[in-house]
Amino acid sequence: MIKHLLSLLIGIVLFATNLLLAKGVYANYDLQVMDKGSMLVGEIVTFYDNEKMRMEIALNRGKEPLEKIIHIVDIQKNKSYTLFNESKTYVELKYPKSKKNTLEKKYKPSNQTKTIAGFSCEVFGKIKKDFVETVCISQELYNKHKNYRESFRHIGQKQSYYMNDIKGFPLEYQITVDGKIQSKFKLKQLKEKNIKAQLFVIPKFYKKIESLKKKAL
């Protein structure tokens, strides 16, 4: 009886320890986006845990803050949502089909490396006339946090700063046209941490709307 209770106690302790040690991924990025001739600056903040991802995009036009956009992806349920913080509304997006990774076909290695936020990455580029794309990829981080990175593919948005069409773990991405930056993001911080499950839940007081027109970035 004592042996059985001891085994049960050890099992409970191990289970609790695993829960305490289980950590998700937190990352944030500096962001620049050209919009109608005006450069918007801000940041992307992401949270990932247990096949759920939350992305918060906050931009400012000068001192004027724009509405914060929040994406929530639940891979297990094949659900993807966009939330609008100011209007307290949300829309359910059509869950996108998986695409094949095409980094090798789109980008060419530059034989250059960088260190960003303490991580090493390799620079790839793609040039089409005056349209230039560069991306700095960390294969080591991709191997370690593959599930986190793959969750970006399920957001259902096409803009470059959603990073959902890039194979590997991009630490920096930039588009220039005629030498002028059109969009750019750069990793500021990445770490493993415990993520609150509530971050992946749509607040009950948010109202569902049917269209992203005039809303999405």
C-alpha positions as a Markdown table, in Angstrom:
| # | Residue | x | y | z |
|---|---|---|---|---|
| 1 | Met | 0.0 | 0.0 | 0.0 |
| 2 | Ile | 2.8 | 2.4 | 1.0 |
| 3 | Lys | 4.7 | 1.5 | -2.2 |
| 4 | His | 1.6 | 2.1 | -4.3 |
| 5 | Leu | 1.1 | 5.5 | -2.7 |
| 6 | Leu | 4.7 | 6.4 | -3.1 |
| 7 | Ser | 4.6 | 5.5 | -6.8 |
| 8 | Leu | 1.4 | 7.6 | -7.2 |
| 9 | Leu | 3.0 | 10.5 | -5.5 |
| 10 | Ile | 6.1 | 10.3 | -7.7 |
| 11 | Gly | 3.9 | 10.2 | -10.7 |
| 12 | Ile | 2.0 | 13.3 | -9.6 |
| 13 | Val | 5.3 | 15.2 | -8.9 |
| 14 | Leu | 6.7 | 14.3 | -12.3 |
| 15 | Phe | 3.5 | 15.3 | -14.1 |
| 16 | Ala | 3.5 | 18.6 | -12.2 |
| 17 | Thr | 7.2 | 19.2 | -13.0 |
| 18 | Asn | 6.6 | 18.6 | -16.7 |
| 19 | Leu | 3.8 | 21.2 | -16.6 |
| 20 | Leu | 6.1 | 23.7 | -15.0 |
| 21 | Leu | 8.9 | 23.0 | -17.4 |
| 22 | Ala | 6.6 | 23.2 | -20.5 |
| 23 | Lys | 7.2 | 26.5 | -22.1 |
| 24 | Gly | 6.0 | 28.3 | -25.2 |
| 25 | Val | 7.7 | 30.8 | -27.5 |
| 26 | Tyr | 7.6 | 34.6 | -27.2 |
| 27 | Ala | 9.1 | 36.8 | -29.9 |
| 28 | Asn | 8.8 | 40.4 | -30.9 |
| 29 | Tyr | 10.0 | 42.3 | -34.0 |
| 30 | Asp | 10.5 | 45.9 | -35.1 |
| 31 | Leu | 8.3 | 46.7 | -38.0 |
| 32 | Gln | 8.3 | 49.3 | -40.8 |
| 33 | Val | 5.6 | 49.5 | -43.5 |
| 34 | Met | 5.2 | 52.1 | -46.3 |
| 35 | Asp | 1.5 | 53.1 | -46.7 |
| 36 | Lys | 0.5 | 55.6 | -49.3 |
| 37 | Gly | 3.8 | 57.4 | -49.2 |
| 38 | Ser | 4.0 | 57.5 | -45.4 |
| 39 | Met | 6.2 | 55.2 | -43.3 |
| 40 | Leu | 4.4 | 53.4 | -40.5 |
| 41 | Val | 6.6 | 52.1 | -37.6 |
| 42 | Gly | 5.6 | 49.7 | -34.9 |
| 43 | Glu | 6.2 | 46.1 | -33.7 |
| 44 | Ile | 4.9 | 42.6 | -34.1 |
| 45 | Val | 4.6 | 40.5 | -30.9 |
| 46 | Thr | 4.0 | 36.8 | -31.0 |
| 47 | Phe | 3.1 | 34.1 | -28.6 |
| 48 | Tyr | 3.0 | 30.3 | -29.3 |
| 49 | Asp | 2.1 | 27.3 | -27.2 |
| 50 | Asn | 0.5 | 23.9 | -27.8 |
| 51 | Glu | -0.3 | 24.5 | -31.5 |
| 52 | Lys | -1.9 | 27.9 | -30.9 |
| 53 | Met | -0.4 | 31.2 | -32.0 |
| 54 | Arg | -1.2 | 34.8 | -31.2 |
| 55 | Met | 0.2 | 37.7 | -33.2 |
| 56 | Glu | -0.2 | 41.4 | -32.3 |
| 57 | Ile | 0.6 | 44.1 | -34.8 |
| 58 | Ala | 0.8 | 47.7 | -33.6 |
| 59 | Leu | 1.7 | 50.5 | -35.9 |
| 60 | Asn | 1.9 | 54.3 | -35.6 |
| 61 | Arg | 1.7 | 57.0 | -38.1 |
| 62 | Gly | 4.0 | 59.5 | -36.4 |
| 63 | Lys | 2.4 | 60.0 | -33.0 |
| 64 | Glu | -1.0 | 58.8 | -34.1 |
| 65 | Pro | -1.5 | 55.1 | -33.0 |
| 66 | Leu | -3.4 | 52.9 | -35.5 |
| 67 | Glu | -5.8 | 50.2 | -34.3 |
| 68 | Lys | -4.0 | 47.2 | -33.0 |
| 69 | Ile | -4.6 | 44.0 | -35.1 |
| 70 | Ile | -4.5 | 40.6 | -33.4 |
| 71 | His | -4.4 | 37.3 | -35.1 |
| 72 | Ile | -5.2 | 34.0 | -33.3 |
| 73 | Val | -4.5 | 30.6 | -34.9 |
| 74 | Asp | -5.7 | 27.3 | -33.5 |
| 75 | Ile | -4.0 | 24.6 | -35.6 |
| 76 | Gln | -5.7 | 21.7 | -33.9 |
| 77 | Lys | -9.2 | 23.1 | -34.7 |
| 78 | Asn | -8.2 | 24.6 | -38.2 |
| 79 | Lys | -9.4 | 28.0 | -37.0 |
| 80 | Ser | -7.9 | 31.4 | -37.8 |
| 81 | Tyr | -9.2 | 34.8 | -36.5 |
| 82 | Thr | -8.5 | 38.4 | -36.8 |
| 83 | Leu | -9.4 | 40.7 | -33.8 |
| 84 | Phe | -9.6 | 44.5 | -33.9 |
| 85 | Asn | -8.7 | 45.9 | -30.5 |
| 86 | Glu | -10.3 | 49.3 | -30.8 |
| 87 | Ser | -13.6 | 48.3 | -32.2 |
| 88 | Lys | -13.8 | 45.1 | -30.2 |
| 89 | Thr | -14.8 | 43.1 | -33.2 |
| 90 | Tyr | -13.4 | 40.0 | -34.9 |
| 91 | Val | -13.7 | 38.0 | -38.1 |
| 92 | Glu | -13.1 | 34.3 | -38.7 |
| 93 | Leu | -10.8 | 33.8 | -41.7 |
| 94 | Lys | -10.8 | 31.1 | -44.3 |
| 95 | Tyr | -8.2 | 28.6 | -43.1 |
| 96 | Pro | -5.5 | 28.7 | -45.8 |
| 97 | Lys | -4.3 | 25.6 | -47.6 |
| 98 | Ser | -0.7 | 24.5 | -46.9 |
| 99 | Lys | 1.9 | 25.6 | -49.4 |
| 100 | Lys | 5.1 | 23.9 | -50.3 |
| 101 | Asn | 8.2 | 25.6 | -49.1 |
| 102 | Thr | 9.8 | 27.5 | -52.0 |
| 103 | Leu | 12.7 | 29.4 | -50.5 |
| 104 | Glu | 15.3 | 27.7 | -52.7 |
| 105 | Lys | 13.3 | 28.6 | -55.9 |
| 106 | Lys | 12.7 | 32.2 | -54.8 |
| 107 | Tyr | 15.8 | 33.3 | -53.1 |
| 108 | Lys | 19.6 | 33.0 | -53.8 |
| 109 | Pro | 22.2 | 32.7 | -51.0 |
| 110 | Ser | 24.5 | 35.8 | -50.7 |
| 111 | Asn | 27.2 | 34.0 | -48.7 |
| 112 | Gln | 26.7 | 36.6 | -46.0 |
| 113 | Thr | 25.8 | 36.1 | -42.4 |
| 114 | Lys | 24.5 | 38.4 | -39.7 |
| 115 | Thr | 24.0 | 38.2 | -36.0 |
| 116 | Ile | 20.5 | 39.5 | -34.9 |
| 117 | Ala | 19.2 | 39.5 | -31.4 |
| 118 | Gly | 22.1 | 37.2 | -30.5 |
| 119 | Phe | 21.3 | 34.6 | -33.2 |
| 120 | Ser | 23.3 | 33.9 | -36.4 |
| 121 | Cys | 21.5 | 33.9 | -39.7 |
| 122 | Glu | 22.3 | 33.5 | -43.4 |
| 123 | Val | 21.3 | 36.2 | -45.9 |
| 124 | Phe | 19.3 | 35.3 | -49.0 |
| 125 | Gly | 18.1 | 37.7 | -51.8 |
| 126 | Lys | 15.8 | 38.0 | -54.7 |
| 127 | Ile | 16.0 | 40.8 | -57.3 |
| 128 | Lys | 13.5 | 41.6 | -60.0 |
| 129 | Lys | 14.4 | 44.9 | -61.7 |
| 130 | Asp | 14.1 | 47.6 | -59.0 |
| 131 | Phe | 12.3 | 45.2 | -56.6 |
| 132 | Val | 14.7 | 43.7 | -54.1 |
| 133 | Glu | 13.9 | 41.3 | -51.3 |
| 134 | Thr | 16.4 | 40.2 | -48.6 |
| 135 | Val | 15.8 | 37.7 | -45.8 |
| 136 | Cys | 18.1 | 36.5 | -43.1 |
| 137 | Ile | 17.4 | 32.9 | -42.1 |
| 138 | Ser | 18.4 | 30.9 | -39.1 |
| 139 | Gln | 18.2 | 27.1 | -39.7 |
| 140 | Glu | 19.2 | 26.4 | -36.1 |
| 141 | Leu | 16.2 | 28.3 | -34.7 |
| 142 | Tyr | 13.9 | 26.8 | -37.3 |
| 143 | Asn | 14.9 | 23.3 | -36.2 |
| 144 | Lys | 14.3 | 24.2 | -32.6 |
| 145 | His | 11.1 | 26.1 | -33.0 |
| 146 | Lys | 9.7 | 24.6 | -36.2 |
| 147 | Asn | 6.1 | 24.3 | -34.9 |
| 148 | Tyr | 6.1 | 28.0 | -33.9 |
| 149 | Arg | 7.3 | 29.1 | -37.4 |
| 150 | Glu | 4.9 | 26.8 | -39.2 |
| 151 | Ser | 2.0 | 28.4 | -37.4 |
| 152 | Phe | 2.6 | 31.6 | -39.4 |
| 153 | Arg | 1.4 | 29.8 | -42.5 |
| 154 | His | -2.1 | 29.6 | -41.1 |
| 155 | Ile | -2.8 | 33.3 | -40.6 |
| 156 | Gly | -4.4 | 33.7 | -44.0 |
| 157 | Gln | -2.9 | 37.1 | -44.9 |
| 158 | Lys | -0.7 | 37.9 | -47.9 |
| 159 | Gln | 1.3 | 40.9 | -46.8 |
| 160 | Ser | 5.0 | 40.3 | -46.5 |
| 161 | Tyr | 5.3 | 41.2 | -42.9 |
| 162 | Tyr | 3.2 | 38.2 | -41.9 |
| 163 | Met | 6.2 | 36.0 | -42.9 |
| 164 | Asn | 4.0 | 33.1 | -43.8 |
| 165 | Asp | 5.6 | 32.3 | -47.2 |
| 166 | Ile | 9.2 | 32.0 | -46.0 |
| 167 | Lys | 10.9 | 28.7 | -45.3 |
| 168 | Gly | 13.2 | 28.7 | -42.2 |
| 169 | Phe | 13.2 | 31.1 | -39.3 |
| 170 | Pro | 13.5 | 34.7 | -40.6 |
| 171 | Leu | 15.3 | 37.1 | -38.3 |
| 172 | Glu | 15.1 | 40.0 | -40.7 |
| 173 | Tyr | 13.2 | 40.6 | -43.9 |
| 174 | Gln | 13.2 | 43.7 | -46.1 |
| 175 | Ile | 11.6 | 44.8 | -49.4 |
| 176 | Thr | 13.0 | 47.8 | -51.3 |
| 177 | Val | 11.7 | 49.4 | -54.5 |
| 178 | Asp | 14.1 | 51.9 | -56.3 |
| 179 | Gly | 16.2 | 51.7 | -53.2 |
| 180 | Lys | 13.4 | 52.8 | -50.8 |
| 181 | Ile | 12.2 | 50.6 | -48.0 |
| 182 | Gln | 8.6 | 49.4 | -48.5 |
| 183 | Ser | 8.5 | 47.0 | -45.6 |
| 184 | Lys | 10.9 | 45.6 | -43.0 |
| 185 | Phe | 10.9 | 43.6 | -39.9 |
| 186 | Lys | 13.7 | 42.6 | -37.6 |
| 187 | Leu | 13.8 | 40.3 | -34.6 |
| 188 | Lys | 14.3 | 42.1 | -31.3 |
| 189 | Gln | 13.8 | 39.3 | -28.8 |
| 190 | Leu | 13.0 | 35.6 | -28.8 |
| 191 | Lys | 12.7 | 33.4 | -25.7 |
| 192 | Glu | 11.0 | 30.4 | -24.2 |
| 193 | Lys | 8.5 | 31.3 | -21.5 |
| 194 | Asn | 5.2 | 30.1 | -20.0 |
| 195 | Ile | 2.3 | 31.5 | -22.1 |
| 196 | Lys | -1.1 | 32.2 | -20.6 |
| 197 | Ala | -3.8 | 30.1 | -22.3 |
| 198 | Gln | -6.2 | 33.1 | -22.1 |
| 199 | Leu | -4.1 | 34.8 | -24.8 |
| 200 | Phe | -5.6 | 32.4 | -27.4 |
| 201 | Val | -9.2 | 33.0 | -26.4 |
| 202 | Ile | -11.5 | 35.5 | -28.1 |
| 203 | Pro | -13.0 | 37.8 | -25.4 |
| 204 | Lys | -16.7 | 37.2 | -25.0 |
| 205 | Phe | -17.5 | 40.9 | -25.4 |
| 206 | Tyr | -16.0 | 41.0 | -29.0 |
| 207 | Lys | -18.6 | 41.1 | -31.7 |
| 208 | Lys | -18.2 | 38.8 | -34.8 |
| 209 | Ile | -18.3 | 40.6 | -38.2 |
| 210 | Glu | -18.4 | 39.0 | -41.6 |
| 211 | Ser | -15.8 | 40.9 | -43.6 |
| 212 | Leu | -12.2 | 42.2 | -43.4 |
| 213 | Lys | -12.9 | 45.0 | -45.9 |
| 214 | Lys | -11.5 | 48.4 | -44.8 |
| 215 | Lys | -10.1 | 46.6 | -41.7 |
| 216 | Ala | -7.2 | 44.4 | -42.3 |
| 217 | Leu | -3.6 | 45.8 | -42.6 |
